[in-house]
């Protein structure tokens, strides 16, 4: 792949580890400078990586990284992060709204503190970061905003087990729906990307799947590859899309999905929120027919 992001600036929330870091490294490999906006300044007892270790990994790829302590629940911190980005790199070309909070429990088992956190980070945080980055994105020649959120499939089965989490996660997708329309004439693309299967991250291991479940996951690379494909598109032509990773990649010629499996011998765990229709599973991909977390 040519370095179509050479010299561009990519602002990623929650990029100290997992999917955010994988997308950052993929963009760095084709020339982008990466802003790592996350809370993780100090090592976490059960989650690997900080903004500083992420910056080291990215700069090892020959680009510049800007690690910024930023809790996206707070407007002043987001404003400061955007200002520091502009001071360092002069602009923002791509925004990845990756930061997310998850607590997939029923109504009676969801403390309001957890409910509030999910909505402050997922829906409100995505809206806030998008709002603060937009004046700079509108100056870019091919600006993209990518939310790590699901297709808008308003089915009871996605809400009944964890109404609070589903509301917060679909809120990120509602941002795509509205902002794609509002900023289409300004040339800023808004798209959503979501994995068909569970992805091998520390959050999945700690909260949902455990070590055995991790073997039934795909690596973060599948989302990184899909994100690059999104960013390669003309922003004025490719906006308002809700994408499932492997369907999107397969439509663009990818046929080897074994490369993304943590364990080639295992079938894959399905993720939440993948619609039954409209997103065909690529040939040869086997996904178990059980809900994630069971």
GUVEXBA-120221 format. One line per 8 residues: number of its first residue (from 1); their letters; for each residue x, y, z of C-alpha. Coordinates in nm, 4 decimals. Example, Ala and Ser with C-alpha at 12.3 -4.5 7.8 and 13.67 -1.06 7.14 Angstrom:
2
1> as> 1.2300,-0.4500,0.7800  1.3670,-0.1060,0.7140 .
This chain:
294
1> xxxxxxxx> 0.0000,0.0000,0.0000  0.1357,0.3408,-0.0924  0.1855,0.6016,0.1788  -0.1409,0.7843,0.1121  -0.1397,0.9127,0.4708  0.2128,1.0510,0.4507  0.2322,1.3625,0.6682  -0.1347,1.3419,0.7700 .
9> xxxxxxxx> -0.2450,1.3681,1.1333  -0.4694,1.1027,1.2875  -0.6337,1.1771,1.6248  -0.7381,0.8562,1.8039  -0.9219,0.8320,2.1339  -0.8431,0.5356,2.3566  -0.5294,0.4602,2.1565  -0.3027,0.3437,2.4377 .
17> xxxxxxxx> -0.3862,-0.0210,2.3662  -0.6081,-0.2607,2.1738  -0.8003,-0.1565,1.8652  -0.7070,0.2119,1.8909  -0.3365,0.1344,1.9044  -0.3654,-0.1143,1.6169  -0.5316,0.1476,1.3958  -0.2676,0.4006,1.5001 .
25> xxxxxxxx> 0.0179,0.1693,1.4068  -0.1427,0.0807,1.0741  -0.1745,0.4510,0.9879  0.1806,0.5162,1.1065  0.3172,0.2501,0.8725  0.1897,0.4530,0.5788  0.3229,0.7833,0.7003  0.0669,0.9378,0.9371 .
33> xxxxxxxx> 0.1532,1.1164,1.2592  -0.0589,0.9844,1.5459  -0.2221,1.1625,1.8376  -0.2797,0.9210,2.1255  -0.5594,1.0718,2.3322  -0.6340,0.8490,2.6310  -0.6515,0.8402,3.0100  -0.3738,0.5852,3.0568 .
41> xxxxxxxx> -0.0766,0.7848,3.1830  0.0152,0.5254,3.4464  0.0276,0.1451,3.4048  -0.3028,-0.0274,3.4864  -0.2926,-0.3424,3.7036  -0.4938,-0.5495,3.4549  -0.4650,-0.3585,3.1254  -0.1390,-0.3306,2.9287 .
49> xxxxxxxx> 0.0053,-0.0108,2.7895  0.0008,0.3625,2.8492  -0.0076,0.6599,2.6133  0.3710,0.6710,2.6450  0.4374,0.3063,2.5584  0.1956,0.3441,2.2652  0.3877,0.6510,2.1482  0.7144,0.4543,2.1601 .
57> xxxxxxxx> 0.5648,0.1772,1.9451  0.4349,0.4264,1.6918  0.7529,0.6356,1.6710  0.9503,0.3156,1.6126  0.7667,0.3086,1.2774  0.9343,0.6328,1.1701  0.6605,0.8890,1.2342  0.5777,1.1302,1.5151 .
65> xxxxxxxx> 0.3431,1.0433,1.7998  0.1836,1.2848,2.0435  0.0731,1.1199,2.3702  -0.1926,1.3295,2.5436  -0.3642,1.2568,2.8732  -0.7274,1.3145,2.7817  -1.0429,1.1986,2.9532  -1.3063,1.2571,2.6857 .
73> xxxxxxxx> -1.5763,1.3086,2.9485  -1.4355,1.6566,3.0104  -1.4706,1.9358,2.7556  -1.1663,2.1299,2.8779  -0.9417,1.8243,2.8401  -1.0655,1.7584,2.4865  -1.0189,2.1248,2.3908  -0.6659,2.1212,2.5328 .
81> xxxxxxxx> -0.5813,1.8009,2.3438  -0.7042,1.9465,2.0157  -0.5110,2.2694,2.0751  -0.1904,2.0740,2.1449  -0.2464,1.8702,1.8305  -0.2771,2.1825,1.6171  0.0290,2.3373,1.7841  0.2349,2.0250,1.7094 .
89> xxxxxxxx> 0.1056,1.9131,1.3702  -0.0861,2.2088,1.2286  -0.4091,2.0226,1.1556  -0.6248,1.7125,1.1933  -0.7039,1.4932,0.8926  -0.8644,1.1869,1.0512  -1.0489,1.1310,1.3782  -1.1040,0.7825,1.5184 .
97> xxxxxxxx> -1.3630,0.7689,1.7962  -1.2473,0.4468,1.9550  -1.2683,0.5146,2.3301  -1.5521,0.3187,2.4859  -1.6849,0.1998,2.8207  -1.8549,-0.1379,2.8526  -2.0741,-0.2875,3.1248  -2.3092,-0.5343,2.9542 .
105> xxxxxxxx> -2.5540,-0.6116,3.2359  -2.9269,-0.5997,3.2865  -3.1167,-0.3019,3.4237  -3.1254,-0.4227,3.7846  -2.7536,-0.5047,3.7769  -2.6342,-0.1746,3.6271  -2.5479,0.0888,3.8894  -2.6233,0.4398,3.7678 .
113> xxxxxxxx> -2.2548,0.5231,3.8078  -2.1813,0.2627,3.5379  -2.4700,0.3830,3.3219  -2.3432,0.7398,3.3431  -1.9861,0.6370,3.2588  -2.0943,0.4488,2.9456  -2.3018,0.7407,2.8199  -2.0379,1.0014,2.9070 .
121> xxxxxxxx> -1.7633,0.8113,2.7243  -1.9467,0.6431,2.4368  -2.2198,0.8776,2.3168  -2.1291,1.2114,2.4740  -1.7536,1.1613,2.4355  -1.7868,1.0767,2.0668  -2.0092,1.3810,2.0107  -1.7737,1.6080,2.2061 .
129> xxxxxxxx> -1.4496,1.4995,2.0377  -1.6133,1.5191,1.6946  -1.7396,1.8701,1.7690  -1.3962,1.9966,1.8762  -1.2096,1.8346,1.5859  -1.4544,1.9353,1.3120  -1.3297,2.2938,1.2546  -0.9869,2.1470,1.1768 .
137> xxxxxxxx> -1.1140,1.8456,0.9829  -1.3023,2.0801,0.7508  -0.9669,2.2292,0.6467  -0.8262,1.8891,0.5411  -0.8316,1.7733,0.1799  -0.9794,1.4285,0.2607  -1.1170,1.4321,0.6168  -1.2549,1.1159,0.7731 .
145> xxxxxxxx> -1.4214,1.0446,1.1054  -1.4495,0.6763,1.1957  -1.6547,0.5605,1.4945  -1.6002,0.2121,1.6333  -1.9707,0.1424,1.6638  -2.2340,-0.0940,1.5209  -2.4898,-0.0740,1.2414  -2.8185,0.0787,1.3567 .
153> xxxxxxxx> -3.0141,-0.2445,1.3955  -3.2955,-0.1590,1.6370  -3.3769,-0.5164,1.7418  -3.4995,-0.6078,2.0883  -3.2375,-0.8822,2.1215  -2.9572,-0.6233,2.1201  -3.1139,-0.4197,2.3997  -3.2904,-0.6621,2.6348 .
161> xxxxxxxx> -2.9734,-0.8187,2.7871  -2.7963,-0.4842,2.8495  -3.0157,-0.1837,2.7762  -2.7745,0.0716,2.9241  -2.4714,-0.0470,2.7273  -2.6683,-0.0823,2.4040  -2.8110,0.2694,2.4336  -2.4638,0.4135,2.4858 .
169> xxxxxxxx> -2.3024,0.2161,2.2027  -2.5771,0.2842,1.9502  -2.5476,0.6509,2.0479  -2.2077,0.6512,1.8768  -2.3746,0.5202,1.5618  -2.6431,0.7878,1.5836  -2.3579,1.0401,1.5725  -2.2537,0.8867,1.2389 .
177> xxxxxxxx> -2.6085,0.9033,1.1046  -2.6593,1.2682,1.1944  -2.3118,1.4056,1.1353  -2.2712,1.2333,0.7977  -2.5775,1.4232,0.6841  -2.4865,1.7517,0.8476  -2.1301,1.7630,0.7154  -2.1714,1.5944,0.3777 .
185> xxxxxxxx> -2.1624,1.9243,0.1886  -1.8544,2.0269,0.3896  -1.6793,1.7136,0.2648  -1.6206,1.5453,0.6026  -1.6915,1.1723,0.5944  -1.8472,0.9994,0.8952  -1.8543,0.6188,0.8973  -1.8967,0.3402,1.1508 .
193> xxxxxxxx> -1.6879,0.0226,1.1686  -1.7740,-0.2821,1.3766  -1.6305,-0.6354,1.4082  -1.8309,-0.9447,1.3238  -1.6464,-1.1401,1.5911  -1.5007,-1.0803,1.9320  -1.1595,-0.9120,1.9076  -0.8641,-1.0157,2.1222 .
201> xxxxxxxx> -0.8231,-0.7202,2.3557  -0.7579,-0.6988,2.7270  -1.1110,-0.5680,2.7808  -1.2634,-0.8739,2.6165  -1.0388,-1.1055,2.8172  -1.1119,-0.9351,3.1490  -1.4840,-0.8682,3.1080  -1.6335,-1.1216,2.8693 .
209> xxxxxxxx> -1.4367,-1.4098,2.7295  -1.1462,-1.5036,2.9555  -0.8282,-1.6734,2.8353  -1.0069,-1.9620,2.6622  -1.2418,-1.7232,2.4874  -0.9468,-1.5235,2.3579  -0.8522,-1.8210,2.1398  -1.1884,-1.7784,1.9647 .
217> xxxxxxxx> -1.1248,-1.4138,1.8774  -0.9736,-1.2315,1.5851  -0.6770,-1.0000,1.6207  -0.7055,-0.6219,1.6175  -0.5375,-0.6224,1.2755  -0.8666,-0.6911,1.0944  -1.0087,-0.3607,1.2175  -0.6842,-0.1794,1.1400 .
225> xxxxxxxx> -0.6920,-0.3094,0.7818  -1.0583,-0.2145,0.7425  -0.9929,0.1329,0.8852  -0.7151,0.1968,0.6332  -0.9504,0.0964,0.3548  -1.2038,0.3519,0.4799  -0.9400,0.6273,0.4950  -0.8316,0.5514,0.1378 .
233> xxxxxxxx> -1.1780,0.6453,0.0098  -1.2714,0.9939,-0.1143  -1.4467,1.1544,0.1825  -1.7043,1.3323,-0.0331  -1.8149,1.0026,-0.1857  -1.7870,0.7574,0.1040  -1.9843,0.8721,0.4059  -2.2751,0.7574,0.6224 .
241> xxxxxxxx> -2.1780,0.3896,0.5986  -2.2170,0.1281,0.8716  -1.9542,-0.1358,0.8037  -1.8870,-0.4852,0.9349  -1.5142,-0.5547,0.9103  -1.4982,-0.8802,0.7139  -1.7927,-0.8023,0.4827  -1.6272,-0.4721,0.3922 .
249> xxxxxxxx> -1.2835,-0.6256,0.3385  -1.4250,-0.9158,0.1359  -1.6095,-0.6725,-0.0902  -1.2694,-0.5177,-0.1634  -1.0943,-0.8415,-0.2525  -0.9738,-0.9850,0.0786  -1.0215,-1.3627,0.0841  -0.7786,-1.4817,0.3555 .
257> xxxxxxxx> -0.9524,-1.4360,0.6902  -0.7541,-1.7114,0.8622  -0.4710,-1.4579,0.9001  -0.6774,-1.2710,1.1587  -0.7596,-1.5650,1.3870  -0.5904,-1.5948,1.7250  -0.6102,-1.9744,1.6972  -0.6631,-2.1198,1.3475 .
265> xxxxxxxx> -0.8205,-2.4342,1.4943  -1.1036,-2.2512,1.6705  -1.4395,-2.1266,1.5481  -1.5054,-1.7611,1.6222  -1.7126,-1.5957,1.8939  -1.9711,-1.3531,1.7545  -1.9694,-0.9909,1.8659  -2.2736,-0.7981,1.9857 .
273> xxxxxxxx> -2.4928,-0.6048,1.7431  -2.4160,-0.7756,1.4095  -2.7399,-0.7644,1.2053  -2.8874,-1.0859,1.0687  -2.9279,-0.9385,0.7207  -2.7307,-0.7136,0.4909  -2.3811,-0.8157,0.6016  -2.3021,-1.1556,0.4489 .
281> xxxxxxxx> -2.0353,-1.3651,0.6171  -1.7410,-1.4210,0.3793  -1.6988,-1.7738,0.2409  -1.5190,-2.0123,0.4754  -1.5682,-1.8009,0.7891  -1.7211,-2.0003,1.0773  -1.8818,-1.8046,1.3585  -2.0431,-1.9797,1.6542 .
289> xxxxxx> -2.4160,-1.9312,1.7075  -2.3923,-1.8222,2.0713  -2.4161,-1.4780,2.2316  -2.0882,-1.3157,2.3359  -2.0308,-1.3559,2.7088  -2.1965,-1.6982,2.7314 .
